[in-house]
Amino acid sequence: MSIYEIFKDLHSWFRYVLFVLVLLAIIQSLIGWFGKKAYTEGNRKINLFAMISADIQLLFGIVLYFLSPLVKFNSGTMKDNTLRYFTVEHWVMMLIAIALIHIGHSKSKKAITSEKQHKSIAIFYIIAILVIIGAIMAGPIHVFGE
């Protein structure tokens, strides 16, 4: 097994950890926001772990970006849907999603009320998960079979 395959598998499997933690953070923030519940240490930890998992996934992705045979820097890259997706589109959209997660987490730390803390997480993490889903759905069909 090559180093590329190891990082590809890590990046592939860790997406489930990220997805579950972000969904859990969204669900608990919506419950807290609409249920007018206090922002607890448990809420903070789930939100933090979701953000950390996004950062870990980014690190796996950065390594994979430089190892992948699907990332090419030549004149034909933008004409080929698969090469363009992996060389440009995927990482840009995922970076936007991770930035949104960081912004939401930061705003929740600065918010004064529990309602605003839950609201910040809910809004930014929901937008981030929609960007992630959009980025995945925009990808070449053969990627989903791997």
C-alpha positions as CSV (number, residue, x, y, z in Angstrom):
1,M,0.0,0.0,0.0
2,S,1.5,3.3,-1.1
3,I,1.5,6.5,1.0
4,Y,-1.0,8.0,-1.5
5,E,-3.4,5.1,-0.8
6,I,-2.9,5.5,3.0
7,F,-3.8,9.2,2.9
8,K,-6.6,8.6,0.4
9,D,-8.1,6.1,2.8
10,L,-7.6,8.3,5.8
11,H,-9.2,11.3,4.0
12,S,-12.0,9.1,2.8
13,W,-12.9,7.5,6.2
14,F,-12.3,10.5,8.3
15,R,-15.1,12.4,6.4
16,Y,-17.6,10.3,8.4
17,V,-16.2,11.5,11.7
18,L,-16.3,15.1,10.5
19,F,-19.9,14.7,9.1
20,V,-21.2,13.1,12.3
21,L,-19.6,15.7,14.6
22,V,-20.8,18.7,12.5
23,L,-24.3,17.2,12.3
24,L,-24.3,16.6,16.1
25,A,-23.1,20.2,16.6
26,I,-25.9,21.5,14.4
27,I,-28.6,19.4,16.0
28,Q,-27.6,20.4,19.6
29,S,-27.3,24.1,18.6
30,L,-30.7,24.1,17.0
31,I,-32.2,22.4,20.1
32,G,-30.4,25.0,22.3
33,W,-31.3,28.0,20.2
34,F,-35.0,27.2,19.7
35,G,-35.4,25.5,23.1
36,K,-33.8,28.5,24.8
37,K,-31.3,26.2,26.6
38,A,-28.1,27.2,28.3
39,Y,-24.9,26.9,26.3
40,T,-23.0,24.2,28.2
41,E,-19.5,22.9,28.4
42,G,-20.8,19.9,26.5
43,N,-22.0,22.1,23.7
44,R,-18.7,23.9,23.5
45,K,-16.7,20.6,23.4
46,I,-18.9,19.1,20.6
47,N,-18.5,22.3,18.6
48,L,-14.7,22.4,19.2
49,F,-14.3,18.7,18.3
50,A,-16.3,19.3,15.0
51,M,-13.9,22.2,14.2
52,I,-10.8,20.2,15.1
53,S,-12.0,17.3,12.9
54,A,-12.4,19.7,10.0
55,D,-8.8,20.8,10.6
56,I,-7.6,17.3,10.7
57,Q,-9.5,16.5,7.5
58,L,-7.9,19.6,5.9
59,L,-4.4,18.3,6.9
60,F,-5.1,14.9,5.3
61,G,-6.4,16.7,2.2
62,I,-3.3,18.9,1.9
63,V,-1.0,15.9,2.0
64,L,-3.3,14.1,-0.5
65,Y,-3.3,17.1,-2.8
66,F,0.4,16.9,-3.3
67,L,0.4,13.1,-3.6
68,S,-2.6,12.6,-5.9
69,P,-2.2,11.7,-9.5
70,L,-5.5,13.5,-10.0
71,V,-4.0,16.9,-9.3
72,K,-2.2,18.3,-12.3
73,F,-0.9,21.7,-13.2
74,N,-1.0,21.9,-17.0
75,S,-3.0,23.5,-19.8
76,G,-5.4,20.6,-20.1
77,T,-6.5,20.6,-16.4
78,M,-9.3,23.1,-16.8
79,K,-10.7,21.2,-19.8
80,D,-10.9,17.9,-17.9
81,N,-13.8,17.8,-15.4
82,T,-12.1,15.3,-13.0
83,L,-8.7,17.0,-13.0
84,R,-10.3,20.5,-12.6
85,Y,-12.4,19.2,-9.7
86,F,-9.5,17.8,-7.7
87,T,-7.0,20.5,-8.7
88,V,-9.2,23.5,-8.0
89,E,-12.9,23.1,-7.1
90,H,-12.8,20.5,-4.3
91,W,-10.2,22.1,-2.1
92,V,-11.5,25.7,-2.6
93,M,-15.0,24.7,-1.5
94,M,-13.8,22.7,1.4
95,L,-11.6,25.5,2.5
96,I,-14.6,27.8,2.5
97,A,-16.6,25.3,4.6
98,I,-13.7,25.0,7.1
99,A,-13.5,28.9,7.3
100,L,-17.3,29.0,8.0
101,I,-16.9,26.4,10.8
102,H,-14.1,28.5,12.3
103,I,-16.1,31.7,12.0
104,G,-19.1,30.1,13.7
105,H,-17.0,28.7,16.5
106,S,-15.3,32.1,17.0
107,K,-18.6,34.0,17.0
108,S,-20.0,31.6,19.5
109,K,-17.1,32.2,21.9
110,K,-17.6,35.9,21.6
111,A,-21.4,35.9,22.0
112,I,-22.7,37.1,25.3
113,T,-26.0,35.1,25.5
114,S,-26.5,31.3,25.2
115,E,-29.1,32.0,22.4
116,K,-26.5,33.9,20.3
117,Q,-23.9,31.1,21.0
118,H,-26.3,28.4,19.7
119,K,-27.4,30.6,16.8
120,S,-23.9,31.3,15.6
121,I,-23.0,27.6,15.6
122,A,-26.3,26.6,13.9
123,I,-26.1,29.2,11.1
124,F,-22.4,28.8,10.2
125,Y,-22.2,25.1,10.6
126,I,-25.4,24.6,8.5
127,I,-23.9,26.8,5.7
128,A,-20.6,24.8,6.0
129,I,-22.3,21.4,5.7
130,L,-24.3,22.7,2.7
131,V,-21.0,23.8,1.0
132,I,-19.5,20.4,1.8
133,I,-22.5,18.5,0.4
134,G,-22.5,20.8,-2.7
135,A,-18.8,20.2,-3.2
136,I,-19.2,16.5,-3.0
137,M,-22.2,16.5,-5.4
138,A,-20.3,18.7,-7.9
139,G,-17.6,16.0,-8.1
140,P,-17.1,13.5,-10.8
141,I,-19.5,10.5,-10.5
142,H,-16.7,7.9,-10.4
143,V,-15.3,9.3,-7.2
144,F,-18.4,8.1,-5.2
145,G,-17.7,4.5,-6.1
146,E,-14.2,4.5,-4.6
